[in-house]
Amino acid sequence: MDELRSVDGLRQLSPPAGIDLCSNDYLNLARDERLVRRFVEGALREGCGSTGSRLLRGERRRFSIIEQRFAEFKGAARALYFSSGYLANLAVLSTLPEANDAVFSDERNHASLIDGMRLSRARRTVFPHNDVAALRRLIDASAADVKFVVVESVFSMDGDLAPLREYAALCQDHGAVLVVDEAHAVGVYGCRGTGLIEESAIAERAAISINTAGKALGVAGAFVAGPDWAIEYLLQRARSFMFTTAPPPAVADALDEALTIVEREPERREQVRALSAHLRSRLRRAGLDVEEGTSQIVPLILGGNRRASVVASELQAAGFDVRAIRPPSVPPGTSRLRLSVNSALSEPVLDRLVDELVRILEERGSCSEGSS
């Protein structure tokens, strides 16, 4: 604890306060009255808890129905619903790759993907971020029985996109399995809102995807979607599915409503994309170093822990709920503000945010930086 305190690395739990610029509720669905109503109806019908794992007494017909609907939504053969995205990623990466297999992982993959690979008996190789050529060389040199390529479609801390089309072609050429974490893409990307796999014009059946339901979909849990063999194997062998209590049954009702809204209200994701472009443009015009991009995740790298924490605190005091992201979530020396755009924002609000941010940076300078 003393070491964390010395580098401004201590964390604390803080409830929402001010204008939301840090959550993953990209489509502003978490408090949508239609989802709330469906959730309440489900709770009145089924009760609060599921009472056991789905392989015991925790199974409900609503779970199977929402899994089938999500599989159709993604264009996959089947889907399996997990209590969280973390558990879904642990399941896929610790269960499907086996001892004589190889897993190739982007160096900026999420901690849940990394932890899943650590639990696997397969050999793990990390490749440079979004480097297709380097990945090709590594796969060519591998003699593994089965090769898995694991990436995020929209990277959670940097907001950039994986070259999914190139990865899909590479996997097809080498008989490899492509695993894509669509946590920050489902609901936001694609003509139908199914994710970056759709937008990249890749057949969903060419990949296994993990699709978090607690971000743009506004509820909780996650779906693994993919070929029948993969889903059946997870059902039979995935420990984070078999040995955990099933989610509250009412979440299936709320998710059903969320998918309906995603399909019928494309203007929500169009608004997110337009506001994200506006924010990036406005930050660059203010002289701030923000990379080109299209996603709703806009990182502003400030460097050290203390600087990021102080700037975030001052923005919160000004009414903007912005949080500092520090190691180990990001590499040392790259602490940042992770500005997250949702459909309830507006251009005037984002303009005020940038004006306030510029003022704070000018007044604070280096923020008495004493740590990285």
HELIX and SHEET records of a PDB file:
HELIX    1   1 ASP A    2  SER A    6  1                                   5    
HELIX    2   2 GLU A   33  GLU A   46  1                                  14    
HELIX    3   3 ARG A   61  LYS A   74  1                                  14    
HELIX    4   4 GLY A   85  THR A   95  1                                  11    
HELIX    5   5 ALA A  111  LEU A  119  1                                   9    
HELIX    6   6 VAL A  132  ASP A  140  1                                   9    
HELIX    7   7 LEU A  164  HIS A  174  1                                  11    
HELIX    8   8 LEU A  196  GLU A  199  1                                   4    
HELIX    9   9 GLU A  204  ALA A  206  5                                   3    
HELIX   10  10 ASP A  228  ARG A  237  1                                  10    
HELIX   11  11 ARG A  239  MET A  242  1                                   4    
HELIX   12  12 ALA A  250  ARG A  264  1                                  15    
HELIX   13  13 GLU A  267  ARG A  285  1                                  19    
HELIX   14  14 ASN A  305  ALA A  317  1                                  13    
HELIX   15  15 GLU A  347  ARG A  364  1                                  18    
SHEET    1   A 2 ILE A  19  ASP A  20  0                                        
SHEET    2   A 2 PHE A 320  ASP A 321  1                                        
SHEET    1   B 7 ARG A  78  PHE A  82  0                                        
SHEET    2   B 7 ALA A 222  GLY A 226 -1                                        
SHEET    3   B 7 ALA A 207  THR A 212 -1                                        
SHEET    4   B 7 VAL A 177  ASP A 181  1                                        
SHEET    5   B 7 LYS A 147  GLU A 152  1                                        
SHEET    6   B 7 ALA A 102  ASP A 106  1                                        
SHEET    7   B 7 ARG A 123  PHE A 127  1                                        
SHEET    1   C 3 ILE A 297  GLY A 303  0                                        
SHEET    2   C 3 SER A 335  SER A 340 -1                                        
SHEET    3   C 3 ALA A 324  ILE A 325 -1                                        
END                                                                             
